[in-house]
Amino acid sequence: MRVKHFLLAILILVLLSACGGSATETVVAPPTAVPTITALPTVTVMPTPSTPLAILLIPADMDKTLSDLYQKTVYDLAQASGFRFQVRNEFLPTDLADPTLKVVIVLPPDPGIASIAPTAPNVQFLAVNIPNLTPGGNLSVLAGEAQGELPAFMAGYVAAMISDEYHIGMMIPKDNPDAQRAFNAFNNGMIYYCGLCRTFYMSTIGYPTYVEVPADEKPSRYGGYANVLINDRKVYSIYVYPTLADADFLSYIGTQGVFLIGTSMPNPRPGGWVMTIRPDTIKAIQLAWPNLIAGQGGVNVQSPLGIADVDSSILTPGKLRLAQETLEALLAGRILPTSP
């Protein structure tokens, strides 16, 4: 029994030794190195000339459509030339203190641009449709009207195109040499369209015809002179010289069943208004821009003509195309509006 107990004790000791095993070592990873942040060198901004600035001075109460057109025109020009663009409703003396200011385009009313321009010799000014200004120095002037012969020629051309038997007429101020030259151009416009302009019916009245209005006549009495053309001389289309184009008078003609062509259409639109032959101010600004940004000014900017306010029921697309082609040739100098 003792031997069994002894062997059992030895067996137990052996089993306990086998279960113990050796102690487990804990492996500690070396600490991760913390990166050192190296400060970047400070960027030094080199001074450069500021972007040049163009300002459009435009009245706050201008028709929105026209105002948007002027703003888009100058904005597009400025962007294409690398200029900044700003719009003002009034011009302040502090604006001239900006050394980046290079171009100012001014629409009526006149802020006194003739006295402002000399105080900023490094700025080019363009006055648009502001009367009684003389170009010079850094002030360029875009006149409100093109020379009278060109619109008169186009009026004669289109009036002959749309009138039966070429019964067309013009109203001009009496004893006015410019108006007489305009009538000569009106006559040439008719001839350019129809040559000898032969008519089917014999008439003692030569067309085109005209009536003269005395310089001291009141606009309220212009209707009587128009009636001479309409009733006595059977005129179907009338062109009124710009200085006689009173809005009420044009509205009266519009009630008489004849066609009207002019350089400025009144509002509301008169009856029978065919088209407006007016200076294309937008095109003139675009043509003047390269010289303005080049610092070249002091000139009288000529405004090309454009056709607007077209009544397509009278001047149909085909006729309008002919008129546009003739106008382009006229502006290019391929057609002379007057003859000796």
C-alpha positions as CSV (number, residue, x, y, z in Angstrom):
1,M,0.0,0.0,0.0
2,R,2.8,2.3,0.9
3,V,4.4,1.7,-2.5
4,K,1.2,2.5,-4.3
5,H,0.8,5.7,-2.4
6,F,4.4,6.6,-3.1
7,L,4.0,6.0,-6.9
8,L,0.7,8.0,-6.9
9,A,2.4,10.9,-5.3
10,I,5.3,10.8,-7.8
11,L,2.7,10.7,-10.7
12,I,1.0,13.7,-9.4
13,L,4.2,15.7,-9.1
14,V,5.1,14.8,-12.7
15,L,1.7,15.9,-14.0
16,L,1.9,19.2,-12.1
17,S,5.4,19.9,-13.5
18,A,4.1,19.3,-17.1
19,C,1.2,21.8,-16.7
20,G,3.4,24.7,-15.4
21,G,5.4,25.5,-18.6
22,S,7.8,28.4,-18.9
23,A,6.9,32.1,-18.4
24,T,5.8,34.0,-21.5
25,E,8.0,37.0,-22.6
26,T,6.2,40.2,-23.5
27,V,7.8,41.8,-26.6
28,V,7.5,45.6,-26.5
29,A,7.7,47.3,-29.9
30,P,10.1,50.2,-30.1
31,P,8.4,53.6,-29.9
32,T,7.3,55.1,-33.2
33,A,9.4,58.1,-34.2
34,V,7.5,61.4,-34.1
35,P,8.2,63.3,-37.4
36,T,9.8,66.6,-37.2
37,I,7.7,69.4,-38.9
38,T,9.9,71.7,-40.8
39,A,8.5,75.2,-41.3
40,L,8.1,76.1,-45.0
41,P,9.7,79.3,-46.2
42,T,7.4,82.3,-46.3
43,V,6.2,83.2,-49.9
44,T,7.0,86.7,-50.8
45,V,4.5,88.3,-53.1
46,M,6.2,90.5,-55.7
47,P,4.3,93.8,-56.3
48,T,2.7,94.0,-59.8
49,P,0.8,96.8,-61.5
50,S,-2.9,96.7,-60.7
51,T,-5.4,95.8,-63.4
52,P,-6.5,98.8,-65.3
53,L,-10.1,100.0,-64.8
54,A,-12.8,101.2,-67.2
55,I,-15.9,103.0,-65.9
56,L,-19.2,103.5,-67.6
57,L,-21.2,106.5,-66.4
58,I,-24.8,105.9,-67.2
59,P,-28.0,107.5,-65.9
60,A,-30.0,105.5,-63.3
61,D,-33.3,106.2,-65.1
62,M,-32.2,105.0,-68.6
63,D,-34.5,102.4,-70.3
64,K,-33.4,99.1,-68.8
65,T,-33.0,97.3,-72.1
66,L,-30.8,100.1,-73.5
67,S,-28.9,100.3,-70.2
68,D,-28.2,96.6,-70.2
69,L,-27.0,96.8,-73.8
70,Y,-24.5,99.6,-73.0
71,Q,-23.3,97.8,-69.9
72,K,-22.8,94.4,-71.7
73,T,-21.0,96.2,-74.5
74,V,-18.4,97.9,-72.3
75,Y,-18.1,94.9,-70.0
76,D,-17.3,92.6,-72.9
77,L,-14.7,95.1,-74.3
78,A,-13.1,95.4,-70.8
79,Q,-13.0,91.6,-70.3
80,A,-11.4,91.0,-73.7
81,S,-8.7,93.7,-72.9
82,G,-7.9,92.5,-69.4
83,F,-9.6,95.5,-67.8
84,R,-11.8,95.7,-64.7
85,F,-15.2,97.2,-65.3
86,Q,-17.4,99.3,-63.1
87,V,-20.7,101.1,-63.6
88,R,-21.5,104.5,-62.0
89,N,-24.6,106.6,-62.0
90,E,-22.6,109.7,-61.0
91,F,-18.9,110.6,-61.2
92,L,-17.1,111.6,-58.1
93,P,-13.8,113.4,-57.8
94,T,-12.5,110.5,-55.7
95,D,-12.8,108.3,-58.8
96,L,-10.0,110.2,-60.4
97,A,-7.7,109.3,-57.5
98,D,-7.6,105.7,-58.6
99,P,-4.3,105.3,-60.4
100,T,-5.6,102.2,-62.3
101,L,-8.4,104.2,-64.0
102,K,-7.7,104.4,-67.7
103,V,-11.0,104.8,-69.5
104,V,-14.3,106.6,-68.7
105,I,-17.3,106.4,-71.1
106,V,-19.9,109.0,-70.3
107,L,-23.6,109.1,-71.4
108,P,-26.0,112.1,-70.8
109,P,-26.6,114.0,-68.7
110,D,-23.3,115.8,-68.9
111,P,-21.4,115.7,-65.5
112,G,-19.2,118.6,-66.7
113,I,-16.9,116.3,-68.6
114,A,-15.1,119.1,-70.4
115,S,-13.8,120.4,-67.1
116,I,-13.2,116.9,-65.6
117,A,-11.1,115.5,-68.4
118,P,-8.1,117.9,-68.2
119,T,-7.7,117.1,-64.5
120,A,-6.9,113.4,-65.3
121,P,-4.5,113.5,-68.3
122,N,-3.8,109.7,-68.0
123,V,-7.4,108.8,-68.5
124,Q,-9.2,108.7,-71.8
125,F,-12.8,110.0,-71.8
126,L,-15.4,109.3,-74.4
127,A,-18.6,111.4,-74.3
128,V,-21.5,109.7,-76.0
129,N,-24.4,111.8,-77.4
130,I,-23.5,114.8,-75.2
131,P,-24.1,118.0,-77.2
132,N,-21.8,121.1,-77.4
133,L,-18.6,119.3,-76.7
134,T,-15.3,119.8,-78.6
135,P,-12.9,116.9,-78.9
136,G,-9.3,117.5,-77.8
137,G,-6.6,116.3,-75.4
138,N,-7.9,113.2,-73.7
139,L,-11.6,113.9,-74.5
140,S,-13.2,112.1,-77.5
141,V,-16.7,112.9,-78.6
142,L,-19.2,110.5,-80.2
143,A,-21.7,112.7,-82.0
144,G,-25.4,112.0,-81.6
145,E,-26.1,111.9,-85.4
146,A,-24.3,110.9,-88.5
147,Q,-24.1,113.2,-91.4
148,G,-27.4,114.0,-92.9
149,E,-26.7,112.7,-96.4
150,L,-26.4,109.0,-95.4
151,P,-29.8,108.5,-93.7
152,A,-31.4,110.6,-96.4
153,F,-30.0,108.4,-99.1
154,M,-31.2,105.2,-97.3
155,A,-34.7,106.8,-96.8
156,G,-35.0,107.5,-100.5
157,Y,-33.9,104.0,-101.4
158,V,-36.3,102.3,-99.1
159,A,-39.2,104.7,-99.7
160,A,-38.9,104.0,-103.5
161,M,-38.8,100.3,-102.7
162,I,-42.1,100.3,-100.8
163,S,-44.1,103.0,-102.6
164,D,-46.4,102.7,-105.6
165,E,-45.1,104.6,-108.6
166,Y,-42.2,106.0,-106.5
167,H,-44.5,108.6,-105.0
168,I,-42.1,109.7,-102.3
169,G,-41.4,113.0,-100.6
170,M,-39.4,114.8,-98.0
171,M,-39.9,117.7,-95.6
172,I,-36.9,120.0,-95.1
173,P,-36.3,123.3,-93.3
174,K,-36.2,126.3,-95.6
175,D,-33.0,127.9,-96.6
176,N,-30.9,125.2,-95.0
177,P,-27.9,124.1,-97.1
178,D,-27.5,120.9,-95.2
179,A,-31.1,120.0,-95.7
180,Q,-30.8,120.7,-99.4
181,R,-27.8,118.3,-99.6
182,A,-29.9,115.7,-97.7
183,F,-32.7,116.0,-100.3
184,N,-30.1,115.5,-103.1
185,A,-29.1,112.3,-101.3
186,F,-32.7,111.3,-100.9
187,N,-33.2,111.7,-104.6
188,N,-30.0,109.7,-105.3
189,G,-31.3,106.9,-103.1
190,M,-34.5,106.6,-105.1
191,I,-32.5,106.6,-108.4
192,Y,-30.1,104.0,-107.0
193,Y,-33.1,101.7,-106.4
194,C,-35.1,102.3,-109.5
195,G,-32.8,103.9,-112.1
196,L,-35.0,106.2,-114.3
197,C,-38.0,105.2,-112.1
198,R,-40.4,105.1,-115.0
199,T,-44.1,105.2,-113.9
200,F,-47.1,103.8,-115.6
201,Y,-49.3,106.8,-115.0
202,M,-48.3,110.2,-116.4
203,S,-48.0,112.9,-113.7
204,T,-47.0,116.6,-113.7
205,I,-45.4,116.1,-110.3
206,G,-41.8,115.0,-110.3
207,Y,-40.7,112.5,-107.7
208,P,-39.2,112.7,-105.2
209,T,-40.8,115.9,-104.2
210,Y,-40.4,118.1,-101.1
211,V,-41.8,120.9,-99.1
212,E,-39.9,123.5,-97.1
213,V,-40.8,124.6,-93.6
214,P,-39.8,128.2,-92.5
215,A,-37.3,128.3,-89.7
216,D,-39.7,130.3,-87.5
217,E,-42.7,128.0,-88.0
218,K,-44.3,126.4,-85.0
219,P,-44.2,122.6,-84.8
220,S,-47.9,122.6,-84.2
221,R,-48.4,124.0,-87.7
222,Y,-46.1,121.4,-89.5
223,G,-49.2,119.3,-90.3
224,G,-50.3,121.7,-93.0
225,Y,-47.0,121.3,-94.9
226,A,-47.3,117.5,-94.6
227,N,-50.8,117.8,-96.1
228,V,-49.4,119.4,-99.2
229,L,-47.3,116.3,-99.7
230,I,-50.0,113.8,-98.8
231,N,-53.2,115.4,-100.3
232,D,-51.9,117.7,-103.1
233,R,-48.9,115.7,-104.4
234,K,-50.2,112.2,-103.6
235,V,-47.1,111.1,-101.7
236,Y,-47.2,107.6,-100.2
237,S,-43.9,107.7,-98.2
238,I,-42.4,110.7,-96.3
239,Y,-39.0,111.3,-94.8
240,V,-38.8,114.1,-92.3
241,Y,-35.5,115.9,-91.9
242,P,-34.3,115.3,-88.3
243,T,-34.6,118.9,-87.1
244,L,-38.3,118.9,-88.0
245,A,-39.0,115.5,-86.4
246,D,-41.3,116.7,-83.6
247,A,-42.9,113.7,-81.9
248,D,-46.5,115.1,-82.0
249,F,-46.0,116.0,-85.7
250,L,-44.8,112.5,-86.6
251,S,-47.7,111.0,-84.7
252,Y,-50.1,113.1,-86.8
253,I,-48.5,111.9,-90.1
254,G,-49.0,108.4,-88.8
255,T,-52.8,109.0,-88.8
256,Q,-52.8,109.9,-92.5
257,G,-52.3,106.5,-94.0
258,V,-48.7,107.1,-95.4
259,F,-45.4,105.4,-94.7
260,L,-42.9,107.2,-92.4
261,I,-39.1,106.8,-92.2
262,G,-37.0,108.7,-89.7
263,T,-33.8,108.9,-87.7
264,S,-35.6,108.7,-84.3
265,M,-38.8,106.9,-83.6
266,P,-41.1,108.5,-81.1
267,N,-42.9,106.6,-78.4
268,P,-45.6,105.5,-78.9
269,R,-44.8,104.3,-82.4
270,P,-46.6,106.3,-85.1
271,G,-48.8,104.5,-87.6
272,G,-47.0,103.5,-90.8
273,W,-43.5,103.7,-89.3
274,V,-41.3,101.6,-91.6
275,M,-37.9,101.8,-90.0
276,T,-35.5,104.0,-88.2
277,I,-32.1,104.9,-89.7
278,R,-30.1,105.9,-86.7
279,P,-26.5,106.1,-85.7
280,D,-25.2,102.7,-84.3
281,T,-23.8,104.0,-81.0
282,I,-22.9,100.5,-79.8
283,K,-20.8,99.9,-82.9
284,A,-19.1,103.3,-82.6
285,I,-18.0,102.5,-79.0
286,Q,-16.6,99.2,-80.1
287,L,-14.7,100.9,-82.9
288,A,-13.4,103.6,-80.6
289,W,-12.3,101.2,-77.8
290,P,-8.8,100.2,-79.2
291,N,-7.7,103.8,-79.4
292,L,-9.1,104.5,-75.9
293,I,-7.1,101.8,-74.2
294,A,-4.0,102.7,-76.2
295,G,-4.2,106.2,-74.7
296,Q,-5.1,107.8,-78.1
297,G,-8.0,110.2,-77.9
298,G,-9.1,113.7,-78.5
299,V,-11.0,112.8,-81.7
300,N,-14.5,113.1,-83.1
301,V,-15.8,109.5,-83.3
302,Q,-18.0,108.9,-86.3
303,S,-21.0,106.7,-85.7
304,P,-21.9,104.2,-88.4
305,L,-25.6,103.9,-89.3
306,G,-27.9,101.0,-88.4
307,I,-31.4,100.0,-89.3
308,A,-33.8,99.5,-86.4
309,D,-37.5,99.5,-85.5
310,V,-38.4,97.6,-88.7
311,D,-42.0,96.9,-89.5
312,S,-41.6,93.5,-91.3
313,S,-45.1,93.7,-92.7
314,I,-44.0,96.7,-94.8
315,L,-40.2,96.1,-95.2
316,T,-40.3,92.4,-95.7
317,P,-37.2,90.2,-94.9
318,G,-36.2,90.2,-98.6
319,K,-36.5,94.0,-98.9
320,L,-34.7,94.4,-95.6
321,R,-31.8,92.3,-96.9
322,L,-31.5,94.6,-99.9
323,A,-31.5,97.6,-97.7
324,Q,-28.8,96.2,-95.4
325,E,-26.6,95.4,-98.3
326,T,-27.0,98.9,-99.7
327,L,-26.3,100.4,-96.3
328,E,-23.1,98.4,-96.0
329,A,-21.9,99.5,-99.4
330,L,-22.8,103.1,-98.5
331,L,-20.8,103.0,-95.3
332,A,-17.9,101.3,-97.1
333,G,-17.7,104.2,-99.6
334,R,-18.7,102.1,-102.6
335,I,-21.8,104.3,-103.0
336,L,-21.7,108.1,-103.0
337,P,-24.8,109.5,-101.4
338,T,-24.6,112.9,-103.1
339,S,-23.8,114.2,-106.6
340,P,-22.4,117.6,-107.5
